[in-house]
Amino acid sequence: MRLGNIIFFVAVCSFTAYYIYEPIPEEIEERWKLMLTNSFFRSVSHLADLSEFLGLKDYMGVMYFITLIENVAPVSDEHVKVTVETFDGVEVLVYQSKQWGSDAELRRAIIYLHGGGWCLGSSRMSPYDLLARTMVTELDAVVLSVEYRLAPPHHFPVPYEDVYRVVKHFLQKRVLVQYSVDPGRIAVSGDSAGGNLAAAVTQQLQKEPGQQVMLKAQALIYPVLQALDLNTPSYQQNQHMPILPRTLMVRFWSEYFTSDKAFFRAMMDNTHNNPVSSNLLKFVNWSAFLPEAYHGKYNYSAPAVLQGVREDAGMDGPSRSLADPRASPLLVPDKDLHSLPKTYILTCEYDVLRDDGIMYVTRLRAAGVEVTHEHYDKGFHGGLMFTVWPTDFMIARLMTDNYIKWLKENL
């Protein structure tokens, strides 16, 4: 009996070790902590797959559990006042210093957009709450954390439109006066899908006729910027990396556009482009915009174009959305980049989205935009958000410190 118990114990330990262990590059610090963290994400993902297969609940509905367990109440503390407000119909958490009086000098402001692939995430998650409080205290800033609606219940362009309405509302002079904000010191920022929304909103705002208050800066943290080529070197190199494997990122893109599983399968095969979107592939050609050092062993091959769709045909929503720069900010021509504000872009080596960010750095600099690019050779996707125990990583503190420093010096 004792031998049987030993065998069972060894079997359980072996299975656990097999499940947790992943071939993570040795350059990444705190590898075992990352393995343990990712094993939780993978477990929820497997459960979500099973639930969807059995017809119980859709994949993203189960994955949203990750958002729920990290949610905290947006309460004020001794230093920061937190209020839940509505800007043009969209919920916003507003973080302000409690030390301000009616005669306070004008402050910076940061409009922050959370990540989560447009399907997950919330401004109420503890890492975002902590980041907002840090920005208030370190930057003496007003921070708006936007609770935009999510896919799949709300496909593109709903999340984008929610964010744009908040930005337009906040940039009204009467609103800035209400929050004692300097109209010349406002930035929009976001991570991952939030970086996508920040970039898209910044581009659109400069096209608004009569817009009086403009953004001084945009800060994009490992942003996702294009849906046309999902087979760039970073997508290939990091397809099995935690926290964002290629399959999950492609699923996020697919769900942002549609719940049609056929479109997801086409995106997985990188055969989802149509004649309209294929005309824009020149803007995301990584062989042209990615420095040679990031090409690795990969050779450029243009994505296939979906056959049987005429360019003048009435295409469905997902096909139209592919060519929309509000979804893929890299698709705008060079002339639309020249007047963008100073920009901060953070990228990580072990991230499928690495090349999106680097290509945008290349194109913005060529257009004459002042760009600060911070690349983390040991970084992985989502790193900035791992600041709360037990998933607190050293690289998260480094990323946060550098990000705050840039805002302090440039906003």
C-alpha positions in Angstrom: 0.0 0.0 0.0 2.8 2.4 0.9 4.5 1.6 -2.5 1.2 2.4 -4.2 1.0 5.8 -2.5 4.6 6.6 -3.4 3.9 5.7 -7.0 0.8 7.8 -7.0 2.6 10.7 -5.4 5.5 10.5 -8.0 2.9 10.3 -10.8 1.1 13.4 -9.6 4.4 15.3 -9.1 5.6 14.3 -12.6 2.3 15.3 -14.2 2.4 18.6 -12.4 6.0 19.3 -13.4 5.2 18.4 -17.0 2.2 20.7 -17.1 4.0 23.6 -15.5 7.3 23.4 -17.3 7.7 25.2 -20.6 10.7 25.8 -22.7 11.0 29.5 -21.8 14.2 31.2 -23.1 16.9 31.3 -20.4 17.4 35.1 -20.9 14.0 35.7 -19.2 14.4 36.4 -15.5 12.2 34.6 -12.9 11.5 31.9 -15.4 9.8 29.5 -12.9 7.5 32.2 -11.6 6.5 32.9 -15.2 5.9 29.2 -15.8 3.7 29.0 -12.7 1.8 32.1 -13.7 1.2 30.9 -17.2 0.1 27.5 -16.1 -2.9 29.2 -14.5 -3.6 31.1 -17.7 -3.4 27.9 -19.7 -5.7 26.1 -17.3 -8.4 28.7 -17.7 -7.8 28.6 -21.5 -8.3 24.8 -21.6 -11.4 25.1 -19.5 -12.7 27.8 -21.9 -12.1 25.5 -24.9 -13.9 22.7 -23.2 -16.8 24.9 -22.2 -17.2 26.2 -25.8 -16.9 22.7 -27.2 -19.7 21.5 -25.0 -21.8 24.5 -25.8 -21.9 25.7 -22.2 -20.3 29.1 -22.5 -18.2 30.8 -25.2 -14.4 30.9 -24.9 -14.1 34.6 -24.0 -16.9 34.3 -21.5 -14.9 31.8 -19.5 -11.6 33.6 -20.0 -13.2 36.7 -18.4 -12.8 34.9 -15.1 -9.2 36.2 -15.2 -10.5 39.7 -15.2 -13.0 39.1 -12.4 -10.5 37.6 -9.9 -8.3 40.7 -10.2 -11.1 43.2 -9.8 -10.9 45.6 -6.9 -13.2 48.2 -5.6 -12.2 51.7 -6.9 -12.0 53.3 -3.5 -10.2 56.5 -2.4 -7.2 56.3 0.0 -5.3 58.9 2.1 -3.5 60.2 -1.0 -5.8 59.6 -4.0 -9.4 60.4 -4.6 -11.2 57.9 -6.9 -14.6 58.6 -8.4 -16.7 56.7 -10.9 -18.0 59.1 -13.6 -19.7 58.9 -17.0 -18.2 60.8 -19.9 -20.6 60.9 -22.9 -22.2 57.6 -21.8 -18.9 55.8 -21.1 -17.9 54.8 -17.6 -14.5 56.3 -16.4 -12.6 56.0 -13.2 -11.1 59.3 -12.3 -8.0 59.4 -10.1 -7.0 62.7 -8.5 -4.7 63.8 -5.7 -6.5 64.6 -2.4 -4.1 67.4 -1.8 -5.5 69.7 -4.5 -7.4 72.7 -3.5 -9.6 75.0 -5.6 -6.6 77.2 -6.2 -4.3 74.4 -7.3 -2.1 74.9 -10.2 -2.9 73.1 -13.4 -1.9 69.4 -13.6 -0.9 66.9 -16.2 -3.5 64.4 -17.3 -3.2 60.8 -18.7 -6.1 59.0 -20.3 -5.3 55.3 -19.8 -6.8 52.4 -21.8 -6.5 48.9 -20.4 -5.4 45.9 -22.3 -7.0 42.4 -22.7 -7.4 41.9 -26.5 -10.6 44.1 -26.6 -12.3 41.1 -25.0 -10.9 40.9 -21.5 -9.6 43.4 -18.9 -11.0 46.2 -16.8 -9.9 49.5 -15.4 -10.9 47.9 -12.0 -8.2 45.2 -12.1 -5.7 45.6 -9.3 -2.6 46.2 -11.6 -4.4 49.0 -13.4 -5.7 50.5 -10.2 -2.1 50.5 -8.8 -0.7 52.0 -11.9 -3.2 54.8 -11.9 -2.5 55.6 -8.3 1.3 55.6 -9.0 0.8 58.1 -11.9 -1.2 60.4 -9.7 1.4 60.5 -6.9 4.5 60.4 -9.0 3.4 62.7 -11.8 1.0 65.0 -9.9 -1.5 64.0 -12.6 -5.2 63.4 -13.2 -5.7 59.9 -14.5 -8.7 58.7 -16.4 -9.0 54.9 -16.7 -11.6 54.1 -19.3 -14.1 51.2 -18.9 -14.9 50.8 -22.6 -17.3 48.0 -23.8 -15.8 44.7 -24.8 -16.1 42.1 -27.5 -17.6 39.7 -28.4 -20.8 41.3 -27.2 -19.5 44.6 -28.7 -17.5 44.1 -31.8 -15.3 46.7 -33.6 -15.8 49.7 -33.8 -17.7 49.9 -30.4 -14.6 49.7 -28.1 -12.8 52.3 -30.2 -15.9 54.6 -30.4 -16.3 54.4 -26.6 -12.7 55.5 -26.1 -12.9 58.3 -28.7 -16.1 59.7 -27.1 -14.3 59.9 -23.7 -11.3 61.6 -25.2 -13.4 64.1 -27.1 -15.5 64.8 -24.0 -12.4 65.3 -21.7 -10.6 67.6 -24.1 -13.4 70.2 -23.9 -12.0 73.3 -22.2 -14.8 73.5 -19.6 -14.1 69.9 -18.6 -10.4 70.5 -18.3 -11.1 73.5 -16.1 -13.3 71.3 -13.9 -10.4 69.0 -13.2 -7.7 71.7 -13.1 -5.9 70.2 -16.1 -3.4 72.0 -18.3 -4.7 71.7 -21.9 -1.1 71.6 -23.1 -0.1 68.6 -21.0 -2.4 65.7 -21.8 -1.4 62.2 -23.0 -3.2 59.1 -24.0 -1.7 55.8 -23.1 -2.5 52.1 -23.1 -1.1 48.6 -23.1 -1.6 45.9 -25.7 -5.1 46.4 -27.1 -5.2 49.6 -25.1 -2.1 50.7 -27.0 -4.0 50.0 -30.2 -6.9 52.1 -29.1 -4.6 54.9 -27.9 -2.8 55.0 -31.3 -6.0 54.9 -33.3 -7.6 57.7 -31.2 -4.5 59.9 -31.5 -4.5 59.5 -35.3 -8.2 60.3 -35.6 -8.1 63.3 -33.3 -5.7 65.2 -35.5 -8.2 64.9 -38.4 -11.0 66.5 -36.4 -11.9 69.9 -37.9 -11.9 72.6 -35.3 -10.3 70.5 -32.5 -8.8 73.1 -30.2 -7.1 71.0 -27.5 -4.7 68.4 -28.9 -2.7 65.6 -27.2 0.9 66.4 -26.2 2.0 62.8 -26.2 1.0 59.2 -26.7 2.5 56.3 -24.8 2.0 52.8 -26.3 3.0 49.8 -24.3 3.6 46.6 -26.4 0.8 47.8 -28.7 -1.1 45.6 -31.2 -1.2 47.7 -34.4 -2.1 45.6 -37.4 -4.3 42.6 -38.4 -3.2 42.0 -42.0 0.0 39.9 -41.4 -0.2 37.6 -38.4 3.0 35.8 -39.4 5.7 38.4 -38.8 9.0 37.1 -37.3 7.8 37.9 -33.8 4.6 36.0 -34.4 6.6 33.0 -35.5 9.4 33.2 -33.0 7.0 33.7 -30.0 4.0 31.6 -31.1 4.2 29.5 -27.9 5.4 32.1 -25.5 3.5 32.9 -22.3 1.3 35.1 -21.7 0.1 35.7 -25.2 0.7 32.8 -27.6 -0.1 33.3 -31.2 -3.4 31.4 -31.0 -4.8 33.6 -28.3 -3.7 36.9 -30.1 -5.3 35.7 -33.3 -8.5 34.7 -31.4 -8.5 38.2 -29.9 -8.3 39.8 -33.4 -11.0 37.5 -34.7 -13.4 38.1 -31.8 -12.8 41.9 -32.1 -14.2 41.7 -35.6 -16.7 38.8 -35.5 -17.9 35.7 -33.8 -17.6 33.7 -37.1 -15.3 30.8 -36.4 -14.5 30.5 -40.1 -12.8 33.9 -39.9 -10.8 32.8 -36.9 -9.5 29.8 -38.9 -8.6 32.0 -41.9 -6.7 34.3 -39.6 -4.8 31.4 -38.0 -3.7 30.4 -41.5 -2.9 34.0 -42.4 -5.2 33.7 -45.4 -7.8 36.2 -44.3 -6.9 39.2 -46.5 -9.2 40.4 -49.2 -8.5 42.5 -52.3 -9.1 45.8 -50.4 -6.9 44.9 -47.4 -4.2 43.4 -49.6 -3.7 46.8 -51.2 -2.6 48.0 -47.7 0.0 45.3 -47.1 2.7 47.7 -48.1 2.2 49.6 -44.8 2.9 46.4 -42.8 5.7 44.9 -44.9 8.1 43.8 -42.1 10.9 43.2 -44.6 10.9 47.0 -45.2 10.1 48.4 -41.8 11.7 46.0 -39.4 15.5 46.4 -38.8 17.6 43.5 -40.0 18.4 42.4 -36.5 14.8 41.4 -35.9 14.4 39.4 -39.1 16.0 36.4 -37.5 15.8 33.3 -39.7 12.6 34.3 -41.3 12.0 35.3 -44.9 9.2 37.6 -46.0 6.2 36.1 -47.7 3.2 38.3 -48.4 0.0 37.0 -46.9 -2.4 35.2 -49.2 -5.4 37.0 -50.5 -8.9 35.5 -50.1 -10.0 34.5 -53.5 -13.5 35.0 -54.9 -14.1 38.4 -53.4 -14.3 41.3 -55.8 -12.9 44.6 -54.7 -16.2 46.3 -55.5 -18.3 43.6 -53.8 -20.4 44.4 -50.7 -18.0 42.8 -48.2 -19.2 41.8 -44.7 -18.1 43.5 -41.5 -14.9 41.6 -40.8 -13.6 42.1 -44.3 -14.3 45.8 -44.2 -12.7 46.1 -40.7 -9.4 44.6 -41.9 -8.7 47.7 -43.9 -9.9 50.2 -41.3 -7.0 52.2 -39.7 -9.1 52.6 -36.6 -8.6 48.9 -36.0 -5.0 48.8 -37.5 -3.2 52.1 -37.0 -0.3 50.9 -39.1 -2.4 51.2 -42.2 -2.4 55.0 -42.4 -0.3 56.6 -45.2 2.8 58.5 -44.3 1.2 61.9 -44.7 -1.2 61.1 -41.8 1.8 60.5 -39.5 3.7 63.7 -39.7 1.6 65.7 -37.2 1.3 63.1 -34.5 2.6 64.1 -31.0 5.8 62.8 -29.4 5.5 59.1 -28.8 6.7 56.5 -26.4 6.7 52.9 -27.6 7.6 49.9 -25.4 8.3 46.5 -27.0 9.4 43.2 -25.7 11.6 40.6 -27.4 9.5 37.6 -26.3 6.2 39.0 -27.6 4.2 38.2 -30.7 3.4 41.9 -30.9 7.1 43.0 -30.9 7.2 43.7 -34.6 4.0 45.7 -34.7 5.6 48.2 -32.3 9.0 48.3 -34.0 7.4 48.9 -37.4 5.5 51.8 -36.0 8.7 53.2 -34.5 10.3 53.0 -38.0 7.4 54.7 -39.8 6.9 57.4 -37.2 10.6 58.4 -37.2 10.6 58.4 -41.0 7.7 60.8 -40.8 9.6 63.1 -38.5 7.8 62.3 -35.3 9.8 62.4 -32.0 9.8 58.8 -30.8 11.3 57.1 -27.7 11.6 53.4 -28.2 12.4 51.2 -25.2 12.9 47.6 -26.1 13.3 44.9 -23.4 15.5 42.1 -24.5 14.3 40.0 -21.6 10.7 41.2 -21.7 7.5 39.3 -22.4 4.0 40.4 -23.2 2.0 41.8 -20.3 5.1 42.4 -18.2 4.1 45.8 -17.0 1.0 44.5 -15.4 2.7 41.9 -13.2 3.1 44.2 -10.2 0.8 42.6 -7.6 1.7 39.6 -5.4 2.0 36.7 -6.1 2.6 37.6 -9.7 5.0 40.4 -9.1 8.0 40.5 -11.4 11.2 42.5 -11.3 10.8 43.5 -14.9 7.4 45.0 -14.1 9.0 47.4 -11.7 11.7 48.3 -14.2 9.1 48.9 -17.0 6.9 51.0 -14.6 9.8 53.1 -13.5 11.0 53.9 -17.0 7.5 54.5 -18.3 6.8 57.0 -15.4 10.2 58.6 -16.0 9.4 59.3 -19.6 6.0 60.8 -18.8 7.6 63.0 -16.1 10.1 64.3 -18.6 7.9 64.6 -21.7 4.5 65.6 -20.4 
